[in-house]
């Protein structure tokens, strides 16, 4: 069953934090805008299209793992937990988890309220007896979860290797915020992409059909629409590069010529070849992933990978903190 009202307030068309991040990002050097602002309704739809592309292996690989670990996962988690999904998007993989763990409630959290409501309606049709409590919110900060699930043990769900979109410092902060939101004794099921060859990684973020390019360029369309921008979108091109030193794919918007434009009444210039850094996708080795989780207050309990070791799904627990050692 669906509780239709959104637990947090809906965002206005021109979100104040979006405005602040865009203006600051265009002013700094190197230019950079946080990836979370990709996800207006159009951006969310384009990302879902990306997940179906032949080059984009993470979604189908992770879904394959989730489809096979159900009984083992259920034994580790136990029945009756409230599942809290951070950045739920279309909730495409969520049914695999819900069928495995028999939750008491499901709380999808997403920054795109319109997309959240649409995807939640579909999920409720498949799970009519499940209490669903959607929240429109930025999960990068600690959240006050619905009172309805206050006393229930909780299982956080963070699939898709979204943790890789953050630099390690921000990733640790996010993991700590999740721990604060879910509480001690909670568990977290998280997807993390593994390090692979550049020949596999780059096409996953620069597909032949140009869907990822459209996803990247949609950020500029959103700036123009919501922040009264005059950014010449056609004068930018999508770039995806592998940064081996930082073990990450980087997405950039590169100016094809010298540009002058305004955003929210402020003027900006870019020379041909200048870029706006829009997204990172960090890849983690097995030991790196465990260190990252422990740094964020989570103790790894179990780990599953596909046969080729391309992707990992890790179950961790917010155990009581103890003094060293």
Secondary structure, 3 states (H helix, E strand, C coil): CEECCCCCCCCCCCCHHHHHHHHHHHHCCCEECCHHHHCCHHHHHHHHHHCCCCCCHHHHHHHHHHHHCHHHHHHHHCCCCEEEEECCCCCCCHHHHHHHHCCCEEEEEECCHHHHHHHHHHHHHHCCCCEEECEECCCCCCCCCCHHHCCCCEEEEECCCHHHHCCHHHHHHHHHHHHHHHCCCCEEEEEEECCCCHHHHHHHHCCCCCHHHHHHHHHHHHHHHHCCCCCCHHHEEEEEEEECCCCEEEEEEEECCCEEEEECCEEEEECCCCEEEEEEEECCCHHHHHHHHHHCCCEEEEEEECCCCCEEEEEEECCCCCCCC
